[in-house]
Amino acid sequence: MPNASARPKHGRRTRRRRREDPARNELVSSSLESAQQCLFNQDYGTAFVHYLLVLNLAPMFKDFARESFRFTLFKWTEELDSVGRIQDLFDCYEQALELFPADEVILNSMGEHLFRMGFRDEAAGHFHKALKLRPDYPEARENFYRVANWLVERWHFLMLNDHGRNRKYQQAIQKAVQSGCNTVLDIGTGTGILGMCAKKAGAAEVYACELSKTMYELACEVVTANGMDGSIKILHMKSLEMEVPKDIPHKVSLVVTETVDAGLFGEGIIESLIHAWHHLLLPPQRGENEFLEPSATGRVIPAGATVFGMALESLEIRRHHRLCVSEVGSLSIAAAGELRSPVSCSPEPDDSMEPYTTERLSRLPGGYKPLTEPFTALNIDFNNVQELEGLSSREVQQIRLPVTQEGELDALAVWFQLHLDEESSLSTGPQEDTCWEQAIYPVHSTNGFVLKPQDELLVEVSCRDAFLRLCSVAVLRDGHEIRLDKRLDLKDSGNPIPNPDPNPEAELCSALACLQTDQNPTKDFCMLECSEMALLNNKDYHLSFCSALTKLFSQLKVKCQNKERRSDSTDSADCSDLLYVLDVSEGFSLLSLIAASNGHVKAYSSVEKTKQQEVLKRLARSNNVPEQHLEFWLNHMEDEQGMLKRPSREKLWSAIMLDCVETCGLIRQKLMEKASLARCLLEDGGCIFPAKIVVHGMLVESDTLLLESAVQGQEPTLGFNIAPFINQFTVPVHVFLDLSTLECRHLSDSVELFVLDLMDSTANYTNREVTVQATSAGRLTAIPFWYHIYLDEEISVSTLSQNSHWKQAAVVLQQPLEVRAGDRVHLAVKLHKSAISISAHIENTPRQMEQ
């Protein structure tokens, strides 16, 4: 607790003293004493009120009381948070920031609360302000890096580095403006680049809107820096909320936008353009308006799009979206029911499901096999409001695709060509050098079903809720239609269709046997996140835990038996007692059940969702695990920290399983604090799993990582000064990487960078110097890193393995280093609150000194 009893020091005054108000002074003095007494008594709410009164009445006490006030604020808001008084919590922070608007510690703390509540945009603003006030503040810097990935996604950098894309947009806008479109609205302006292109092309009036507070503020900075703040009006709002003349004085002749995602419609471009055509744009140049001047009619850039698709086989997609194994560790999972990811290409809208996910097919681990030729799925004209309005009510289109290669149907991949105008277009295809990913529509119901070159795949295309939906519904094979979108009994195996040469019935039945046959589509259905599906499919991970747990239980049993033999009859050890195991994994985990299946073990699971608990209970019954040997710990806990408690007054934990690494490739926050608490709760001989984490890394040259981290080069983007502003959101650590497909050159062998010992706190450190010898010459741009997770001294799993559910991360150097083969590169590796940072420099050898 800060010193609350000190007295302020009064310096020499240069001005005449204000007349003293005895009553006011008495109130300040008594309130200050009351605040200090309440603080001593841990009555933080009352202390906070007294401090507010004192500091509002007597601002000269601010410097003196700052630390005590901070301490009181943080303690009181912790209490408010614990009882769910969220509005009161934020009210306290707002009152505090009125008193101390430039206090980086209070700003950072409020940002942390905002981030936990899901207000990432607002949180980033507070972290950013804290960093501007104190650039060397590590807590604010790490918080800002974490949230920056959410707010200014890496594709912003890729897009601004995509010179071909930028030039095509600029040319299309310039052509439209010079043809007479002199009033422009930029919807979803981002950095403001398209609006500035319009102004530079000669537009008389330019308006822009941006929903993200972070990007809105960034766009305002960029526009001001480029001398256009008086000529481009930027609004912090959705275009759907804009009105004429309230927000803009009249309708415009040109809308420019790039509010499209990998699935084209996912960012709401259809809804935005329908609203724009009715409320913000002049009428289109067609029909009775065909001969009007361009300045009197409206148009949109991009003018339209063509959507393409392709069926493919990919083990990587498969293992993230459906169950691929029959056993997990020592458990049969036949009774699990239907488990699948929340990404479904069902033609029926469902708020709990996402219609597609995204992948960069050119960097997909293990690659992919095209099973059909690319096909045209959809054409859309953004300058035809009737077509936009009719999109959701379009009849479902069914397309027959000849199968060109044999393979297991895992997904439909989708990309598009964006037609900026009649002459210029952009493609997001998998073979293009583009900043775009492709949309992936996984197929769930075809486990083991192989398409053959004589088959035809039936795909349905719809847009029922303004999302593009593609669904593989059937396969035409030798005169029969094999449905993929229904669970069939073999007696309902196929509907004959005209074909002169039907195939034998046995082959048809074999194909149908690959499909799920449960007629009740909702029975025993459970949704898992894509990373949870991949974890469930990770055989090596679960077998390693199975071996480590069996080994530990055997050791504890032998230890107890030895103790029993050494003890006299009055003080005997009871080896019939159950061993207690706690699994604190994030999300869905079978580790508690694997532990309980060893017998003589009571396991506690941290699985929270009811459906997922039901899966574990079914698996427990089918694997003969007694019901009382599996318990769901969080059902009785209000606080996450409450998980790490003793299972009973008499017994300590035999094993505690901590979730140490996030799927994105970073160490979990507060891992070492949890490990410290867990060690205190272990019985003699008990273990934390994992016992140790070893961080490995290597030196690489990767232009891809540079392009994803910041706007590159010294030249302005299309002549605009954008880089210094968006590069404020550069983060040094990139996540969700796959080193097996990352475009890079290895400049060294892998080396050990750092060790985190979860069982022995005395072995830990926060800084380490590592020397790496370069094996190849090149430009050192990044140090990718991954983990070997040691369950004990002999058993480990790697986050770099091919079937890992984890991705890798990389530190990207601010200034690349030129290295030559044989150079010794010194790495300074630091760990601060689970965040890894790395700096590098080359050892000054005599050979280098000669340069």
Long-range contacts (C-beta under 8 A, 24 or more apart in sequence): 1-39, 1-71, 2-67, 2-68, 2-70, 2-71, 3-67, 3-68, 4-35, 4-36, 4-39, 4-40, 4-68, 5-36, 6-64, 7-64, 8-60, 8-61, 8-63, 8-64, 24-57, 27-53, 27-57, 28-53, 28-54, 28-57, 28-58, 28-61, 31-57, 32-61, 32-65, 35-68, 35-72, 36-68, 39-68, 39-71, 39-72, 42-75, 44-72, 44-75, 44-76, 44-79, 45-76, 45-79, 47-72, 47-76, 48-72, 48-73, 48-76, 48-92, 52-95, 52-99, 55-99, 56-99, 62-99, 62-100, 66-100, 66-103, 69-96, 69-99, 69-100, 70-103, 70-105, 70-106, 73-106, 73-109, 74-109, 77-109, 77-113, 81-113, 82-639, 86-117, 89-113, 102-133, 103-133, 104-129, 104-130, 104-131, 104-133, 104-134, 104-137, 104-140, 105-130, 107-133, 107-140, 108-137, 108-139, 108-140, 108-143, 111-140, 111-143, 111-147, 112-143, 115-143, 115-146, 115-147, 120-147, 120-150, 120-151, 121-151, 121-212, 121-213, 121-214, 122-213, 123-147, 124-148, 124-150, 124-151, 124-214, 125-213, 125-214, 125-217, 128-728, 138-832, 139-833, 142-832, 142-833, 142-835, 145-731, 145-732, 145-733, 145-835, 148-729, 148-730, 148-731, 149-731, 149-735, 151-212, 151-214, 151-215, 151-729, 152-214, 152-215, 152-218, 152-726, 152-729, 154-708, 154-709, 154-734, 155-435, 155-436, 156-190, 156-191, 156-726, 156-729, 157-707, 157-708, 157-709, 157-710, 157-711, 157-726, 157-730, 158-435, 158-707, 158-708, 159-435, 160-191, 160-193, 160-711, 160-717, 160-722, 160-723, 160-726, 161-435, 161-707, 161-711, 161-712, 162-434, 162-435, 165-426, 165-434, 165-435, 166-193, 166-717, 166-718, 167-718, 168-420, 168-424, 168-425, 168-426, 169-194, 169-197, 169-256, 169-258, 169-301, 169-420, 170-197, 170-201, 170-718, 171-424, 172-301, 172-302, 172-420, 172-421, 172-424, 173-197, 173-198, 173-201, 173-254, 173-256, 173-301, 174-200, 174-201, 175-421, 176-254, 176-294, 176-299, 176-301, 176-421, 177-201, 177-202, 177-203, 177-254, 178-202, 179-294, 180-253, 180-293, 180-294, 180-295, 181-253, 181-254, 181-294, 181-295, 181-299, 182-253, 182-295, 183-250, 183-251, 183-252, 183-253, 183-254, 183-295, 184-252, 184-253, 184-254, 184-255, 184-256, 185-209, 185-239, 185-248, 185-252, 185-254, 185-255, 185-256, 185-276, 185-280, 185-281, 186-255, 186-256, 186-257, 187-239, 187-255, 187-256, 187-257, 187-259, 187-272, 187-276, 188-239, 188-257, 188-258, 188-259, 188-267, 188-272, 189-215, 189-219, 189-234, 190-215, 190-219, 190-258, 191-215, 191-218, 191-219, 191-222, 191-722, 191-725, 191-726, 192-219, 192-220, 192-222, 192-223, 192-232, 192-234, 193-222, 193-717, 193-718, 193-720, 193-722, 194-256, 194-257, 194-258, 195-223, 195-232, 195-234, 195-256, 196-222, 196-223, 196-226, 196-228, 196-232, 196-718, 196-720, 197-256, 197-718, 198-254, 198-256, 199-228, 199-231, 199-232, 200-719, 203-254, 205-252, 206-231, 206-232, 206-233, 207-232, 207-233, 207-234, 207-235, 207-247, 207-248, 207-252, 208-232, 208-233, 208-234, 208-235, 209-234, 209-235, 209-236, 209-237, 209-238, 209-239, 209-242, 210-234, 210-235, 210-236, 211-236, 211-237, 211-238, 218-725, 218-726, 218-729, 221-725, 222-720, 222-721, 222-722, 222-725, 222-726, 225-721, 225-724, 225-725, 226-720, 226-721, 239-272, 239-275, 239-276, 239-280, 240-271, 240-272, 240-275, 242-279, 242-280, 243-279, 244-279, 244-280, 248-280, 251-279, 251-280, 251-281, 251-282, 251-298, 252-280, 252-281, 252-282, 252-298, 253-281, 253-282, 253-294, 253-295, 253-296, 253-297, 253-298, 253-299, 254-298, 254-299, 254-300, 254-301, 255-280, 255-281, 255-298, 255-299, 255-300, 255-301, 256-300, 256-301, 257-300, 257-301, 257-302, 258-302, 260-305, 260-416, 260-418, 261-358, 261-439, 262-356, 262-358, 262-414, 262-415, 262-428, 262-436, 262-437, 262-438, 262-439, 263-355, 263-356, 263-358, 263-414, 263-439, 263-467, 263-468, 264-305, 264-307, 264-380, 264-416, 264-439, 264-468, 265-463, 265-466, 265-467, 265-468, 266-356, 266-439, 266-467, 268-466, 269-382, 270-388, 270-391, 270-392, 270-463, 270-466, 271-466, 273-300, 273-382, 273-385, 273-388, 274-385, 274-388, 274-389, 276-300, 277-385, 277-388, 278-385, 284-383, 284-384, 284-385, 286-383, 299-383, 300-382, 300-383, 301-420, 301-421, 302-382, 302-418, 302-419, 302-420, 302-421, 303-381, 303-382, 303-383, 303-419, 303-420, 303-421, 303-422, 304-379, 304-380, 304-381, 304-382, 304-383, 304-419, 305-379, 305-380, 305-382, 305-416, 305-417, 305-418, 305-419, 306-376, 306-378, 306-379, 306-380, 306-416, 306-417, 306-419, 307-376, 307-377, 307-378, 307-379, 307-380, 307-414, 307-415, 307-416, 307-468, 308-374, 308-375, 308-376, 308-377, 308-414, 308-415, 308-416, 308-417, 308-429, 309-374, 309-375, 309-377, 309-412, 309-413, 309-414, 309-415, 309-459, 309-470, 310-370, 310-371, 310-372, 310-373, 310-374, 310-375, 310-412, 310-413, 311-370, 311-371, 311-372, 311-401, 311-403, 311-409, 311-411, 311-412, 311-451, 311-457, 311-459, 311-472, 312-368, 312-369, 312-370, 312-371, 312-407, 312-410, 312-411, 312-412, 312-413, 313-368, 313-369, 313-371, 313-407, 313-408, 313-409, 313-410, 314-364, 314-366, 314-367, 314-368, 314-369, 314-410, 314-411, 315-366, 315-410, 316-364, 316-365, 316-366, 316-368, 317-359, 317-364, 317-368, 317-410, 317-411, 317-440, 317-442, 318-408, 318-410, 318-442, 319-533, 319-534, 319-537, 319-803, 320-442, 320-530, 320-531, 320-533, 320-534, 321-410, 321-411, 321-442, 321-444, 321-530, 321-533, 322-442, 322-444, 322-447, 322-533, 323-447, 323-533, 323-536, 323-537, 324-447, 324-537, 325-536, 325-537, 325-539, 328-536, 328-539, 328-542, 328-590, 328-594, 329-542, 329-543, 329-545, 329-546, 329-590, 329-594, 329-597, 330-546, 330-594, 330-597, 331-590, 331-593, 331-594, 331-597, 331-619, 331-623, 332-622, 332-623, 333-536, 333-590, 333-619, 334-622, 335-618, 335-619, 335-621, 335-622, 336-524, 336-526, 336-615, 336-618, 336-619, 337-523, 337-524, 337-525, 337-526, 337-615, 337-618, 338-516, 338-518, 338-523, 338-524, 338-525, 338-526, 339-526, 339-527, 339-528, 339-533, 339-536, 339-615, 340-444, 340-525, 340-527, 340-528, 340-533, 341-442, 341-444, 341-527, 341-528, 341-529, 341-530, 341-533, 342-527, 342-528, 342-529, 342-530, 343-440, 343-441, 343-442, 343-530, 344-442, 344-444, 345-412, 345-441, 345-442, 345-443, 345-469, 345-470, 345-471, 345-472, 346-469, 346-471, 346-485, 347-396, 347-460, 347-462, 347-464, 347-469, 347-471, 348-464, 349-464, 349-465, 349-467, 352-527, 353-527, 355-441, 355-467, 355-468, 355-469, 356-414, 356-439, 356-440, 356-441, 356-468, 356-470, 357-439, 357-440, 357-442, 357-530, 358-437, 358-438, 358-439, 358-440, 359-413, 359-437, 359-438, 359-440, 360-430, 360-437, 360-438, 361-413, 361-430, 361-438, 362-430, 362-431, 363-738, 363-741, 363-742, 363-743, 364-741, 365-738, 365-740, 365-741, 365-802, 366-802, 368-413, 369-405, 369-407, 370-404, 370-405, 371-403, 371-404, 371-405, 371-407, 371-409, 371-451, 371-457, 372-401, 372-402, 372-403, 372-404, 372-457, 373-401, 373-402, 373-404, 375-399, 375-401, 375-459, 377-414, 377-459, 377-461, 377-468, 377-470, 378-461, 378-463, 378-468, 391-463, 391-466, 392-463, 392-464, 392-465, 392-466, 394-462, 394-463, 396-460, 396-461, 396-462, 397-460, 397-461, 397-462, 398-458, 398-459, 398-460, 398-461, 398-473, 399-458, 399-459, 399-460, 399-461, 400-456, 400-457, 400-458, 400-476, 401-456, 401-457, 401-458, 401-459, 402-455, 402-456, 403-451, 403-452, 403-453, 403-454, 403-455, 403-456, 403-457, 404-453, 405-453, 406-450, 406-451, 406-452, 406-453, 407-450, 407-451, 408-446, 408-448, 408-449, 408-450, 408-451, 409-443, 409-446, 409-449, 409-451, 409-457, 409-472, 409-484, 410-442, 410-443, 411-440, 411-441, 411-442, 411-443, 412-440, 412-441, 412-443, 412-459, 412-470, 412-472, 413-438, 413-439, 413-440, 413-441, 414-438, 414-439, 414-440, 414-441, 414-468, 414-470, 415-439, 439-468, 441-469, 441-470, 441-471, 441-472, 443-472, 443-484, 445-484, 445-485, 445-487, 445-515, 445-516, 446-472, 446-484, 446-514, 446-515, 447-514, 447-515, 447-516, 448-514, 449-475, 449-484, 449-511, 449-514, 449-515, 450-511, 450-514, 451-475, 452-477, 454-478, 475-511, 477-503, 477-508, 477-511, 478-502, 478-503, 478-507, 478-508, 479-503, 480-508, 482-508, 482-511, 482-512, 482-515, 483-515, 484-515, 487-515, 487-516, 487-517, 487-518, 487-519, 487-520, 487-521, 488-512, 488-515, 488-517, 488-519, 489-517, 489-519, 490-517, 524-614, 524-615, 524-618, 525-611, 526-611, 526-612, 526-614, 526-615, 527-611, 528-587, 528-588, 528-612, 529-587, 529-588, 531-587, 531-663, 531-805, 532-587, 532-588, 534-805, 535-588, 535-589, 535-805, 536-588, 536-590, 537-803, 537-805, 538-803, 538-804, 538-805, 539-803, 540-797, 540-801, 540-803, 541-797, 541-804, 541-805, 542-590, 542-591, 542-594, 544-791, 544-795, 544-796, 544-797, 545-591, 545-594, 545-657, 545-689, 545-791, 546-594, 547-795, 548-689, 548-791, 548-792, 548-795, 549-581, 549-594, 549-595, 549-598, 549-655, 549-689, 550-598, 551-792, 551-795, 552-654, 552-655, 552-686, 552-687, 552-792, 553-579, 553-598, 553-600, 553-601, 553-654, 555-685, 556-654, 556-683, 556-685, 556-686, 559-684, 559-685, 577-651, 578-602, 578-629, 579-654, 579-655, 580-604, 580-647, 580-648, 580-651, 580-652, 580-653, 580-654, 581-653, 581-654, 581-655, 581-656, 581-657, 582-606, 582-633, 582-643, 582-644, 582-647, 582-653, 582-655, 582-656, 582-657, 583-657, 584-643, 584-644, 584-656, 584-657, 584-658, 584-659, 584-674, 585-657, 585-658, 585-659, 586-659, 586-668, 588-612, 588-615, 589-657, 589-659, 590-616, 590-619, 591-657, 592-616, 592-630, 592-657, 593-619, 593-620, 593-623, 593-625, 593-630, 595-655, 595-657, 596-620, 596-625, 596-629, 596-630, 597-623, 597-625, 601-629, 601-654, 602-628, 602-629, 602-630, 602-631, 602-647, 603-629, 603-630, 603-631, 604-631, 604-632, 604-633, 604-647, 605-630, 605-631, 605-632, 605-633, 606-632, 606-633, 606-634, 606-643, 607-632, 607-634, 608-632, 608-634, 641-677, 644-674, 644-677, 644-678, 644-681, 645-681, 646-681, 651-683, 652-681, 652-682, 652-683, 652-686, 653-678, 653-681, 653-682, 653-683, 653-686, 654-682, 654-683, 654-685, 654-686, 654-687, 655-682, 655-686, 655-687, 655-688, 655-689, 656-681, 656-682, 656-686, 656-687, 656-688, 656-689, 657-688, 657-689, 658-688, 658-689, 658-690, 658-758, 660-690, 660-693, 660-758, 660-787, 660-789, 661-693, 661-787, 661-789, 661-799, 661-806, 663-736, 663-805, 663-806, 663-807, 664-735, 664-736, 664-807, 664-809, 665-735, 665-736, 665-737, 665-785, 665-786, 665-799, 665-806, 665-807, 665-808, 665-809, 666-733, 666-735, 666-809, 666-834, 666-835, 666-836, 667-693, 667-756, 667-831, 667-834, 667-835, 667-836, 668-834, 669-833, 669-834, 670-833, 670-834, 671-756, 671-758, 671-834, 672-756, 672-758, 672-764, 672-834, 675-758, 675-761, 676-761, 678-758, 679-758, 679-759, 679-761, 687-759, 687-792, 688-758, 688-759, 689-791, 690-758, 690-789, 690-790, 690-791, 690-796, 691-757, 691-758, 691-759, 691-790, 691-791, 691-792, 691-793, 692-755, 692-756, 692-757, 692-758, 692-759, 692-790, 693-755, 693-756, 693-758, 693-787, 693-788, 693-789, 693-790, 694-752, 694-754, 694-755, 694-756, 694-787, 694-788, 694-790, 695-752, 695-753, 695-754, 695-755, 695-756, 695-785, 695-786, 695-787, 695-829, 695-836, 696-750, 696-751, 696-752, 696-753, 696-785, 696-786, 696-787, 696-788, 696-800, 697-750, 697-751, 697-753, 697-783, 697-784, 697-785, 697-786, 697-827, 697-838, 698-746, 698-747, 698-748, 698-749, 698-750, 698-751, 698-772, 698-783, 698-784, 699-746, 699-747, 699-748, 699-772, 699-774, 699-780, 699-783, 699-819, 699-825, 700-742, 700-744, 700-745, 700-746, 700-747, 700-780, 700-781, 700-782, 700-783, 700-784, 700-810, 701-744, 701-745, 701-747, 701-778, 701-779, 701-780, 701-781, 701-782, 701-816, 702-742, 702-743, 702-744, 702-745, 702-781, 702-782, 702-810, 703-743, 703-781, 704-742, 704-743, 704-744, 705-734, 705-742, 705-744, 705-781, 705-782, 705-810, 705-812, 706-781, 706-812, 706-816, 708-734, 709-734, 709-812, 732-811, 732-812, 732-814, 732-837, 733-809, 733-810, 733-811, 733-812, 733-835, 733-836, 733-837, 734-782, 734-809, 734-810, 734-812, 735-807, 735-809, 736-807, 736-809, 737-784, 737-807, 737-808, 737-809, 737-810, 738-807, 738-808, 739-784, 739-786, 739-800, 739-808, 740-802, 742-784, 744-782, 744-784, 745-776, 745-778, 746-775, 746-776, 747-774, 747-775, 747-776, 747-777, 747-778, 747-780, 747-819, 748-772, 748-773, 748-774, 748-775, 748-776, 748-825, 749-775, 753-783, 753-785, 753-827, 753-829, 753-836, 753-838, 754-829, 754-831, 754-836, 756-831, 766-830, 766-831, 766-832, 767-828, 767-829, 767-830, 767-831, 768-828, 768-829, 768-830, 769-826, 769-827, 769-828, 769-829, 770-826, 770-827, 770-829, 771-824, 771-825, 771-826, 771-827, 771-843, 772-824, 772-825, 772-827, 773-822, 773-823, 773-824, 773-825, 774-819, 774-820, 774-821, 774-822, 774-823, 774-824, 774-825, 775-821, 776-821, 777-819, 777-820, 777-821, 778-818, 778-819, 779-816, 779-817, 779-818, 779-819, 780-813, 780-816, 780-817, 780-818, 780-819, 780-825, 780-840, 781-812, 781-813, 781-816, 782-810, 782-811, 782-812, 782-813, 783-810, 783-811, 783-813, 783-827, 783-838, 783-840, 784-808, 784-809, 784-810, 785-809, 785-810, 785-811, 785-836, 785-838, 811-836, 811-837, 811-838, 813-839, 813-840, 817-841, 817-842, 823-848
